[in-house]
């Protein structure tokens, strides 16, 4: 039994304390590198409450805040594309590395910013995946031994088959805790993930603060994490069963049905979270367009929206009484929630 309070999911003070700590130490997944191939390509994303732009210049990938130096107006609204970086409000102009290079009617200003660069984050790469980090080196530190494993998984990616951005009217912790909860699957997802009932053949593993689940309906499938990692490093990634790597604090890499998929809970505010989801096909698991369509529509996105409904309903109930105290009785299928909360503290 655990005592909990609704303020854990509703308090702005708690939220601000969390993100001020998290943003210093934990990178955020941005995109796969295929979306930043050409000069001018960009992707818009959230980094612990602030919007940032990842963009490609001739020389490198840069990441900078989506706020004009003039009056902090958002530079980009589109989620991704290829275009110049010109503030749509007054026309201040930046290069693809976030440096201010043009000001209309410059002589009408008495003072101008001394620092010509927009606020920057460090781009950090793991295989084909791009992350944004407050401090260089945070990615390898956070991933630990998982870094090379995720790198090998990413290098087996064929292409992105589907991506979407979904807003949740909910605290980010409710979203993450739901992703760590296998007990709800039978009831919330009876026609897809919960079709076979409660997990019977499963094992939980840990890599630092990162929480890992291996499960399979086939009792003969190996759930040996050490063997999986050893084989992956040798270039043999086992795609059998269901494997989910919950990367602390709010990203999940999932291997299932011959795909690698992502759910990324980007923190916007205490009561708003954006889930950037993506599905990748694999080089050694050729699939038809029809198979991809069925997986995305009948399984993956259906799961996401079923979860969104229960998460938002939960948040709505908590918002009605922000000082509500309640008791929780967590099952063996919810053990990772306790570990996540401990890691967050």
C-alpha positions, 0 to 999 in steps of 0.5 A: 500500500502507498499513500499518495496525494493529488497534488503530486500531479497538480501542483505547479510548485512540484512541477517546477522543481521536477523540470528544473532538475530533469532538464539539467541531467536528462536528454530529450528524444528529438527525431531520427536523423533521416528528417535532418538530411538536407540544409534547412531541414528542421524539427520542432519539439519541447524540452521541459516546457520550452520549444526548441528547433533542431535544424541542419546547416551545411556543417552540422545539426544545431538545436536552439530555442524557438524564440526570437531575440527581438521580443521572444516571438515563436520562430516556427509553428510547423512541426517539421519542414525545410525553410529559412528561419525568419521571425514571422512577426518582425522579420529578424533573420537567423542562419541554420545554427541559430545566429542572428544575421539580419534585422530589418531597419536596423538603424531604428534600434538604440540597443541590440542584443550583444549575444547574436545566438539563440539559446542553444542545447547540445545535439547528442546522437545514438545511432540514428536517433537525435537527442537534445541535451542541456549538457554534453555527455548527458546522453551516454551518462543516462543510457549507461550500457544501454547506449550501444544496445539502442545504437545497434537497434537504431542501425537496423531501422529501415525507415520511418513508417508513421509519426504523429503528435498527440496532446494530452491534458494531463501531467507527464507523470500520469502518462509515464506511469501508465506506460509502466503499468501492465495491469491495465492492459487487459481492461483498457486494451481488450481487443489488441494488447490485452487480447491474450490476458495478463502477462504470464511469461515476463521479466523486468530488468533495470539499467540505472534508472531505465526500466526494461520489460521483456515478455512473450506469449511463447513460453520458449522465448528467451527473456534473458536481458544480458543475452539480448544485449550481448547478441545485439552488440554482435549485430543480432537483435532479437525481435521476438516477443515484446520488449520495451525500454523505458528511458528515464524520465519519459521516453519508451523504445518498443520492439514488437510485431517486427517494428521499433516504435517510440513514445516520447512524452514531452513535458509542456506544463504541469497539466499538458503533455505532448506524446510524439509517437513514431513507428519504424520498419526494420532492415531485416524484417521486410513488411508490406504496406498493408501490414504497416497500415494494420499495425499502425491503425489497429494496434499502435495508435488505437493503444495510444488513444485508449491510454490518452482517454483514461489518463485524461480522465484520471487527471480531470478527477485529480484536478477537482480536488488538488488536496485529495489524499488517497491510498494505492495498492500496486500489483506485481504488474505495477512494480515499475511505477514505484521504481520510477517515483523513487528515481524521480525523487 
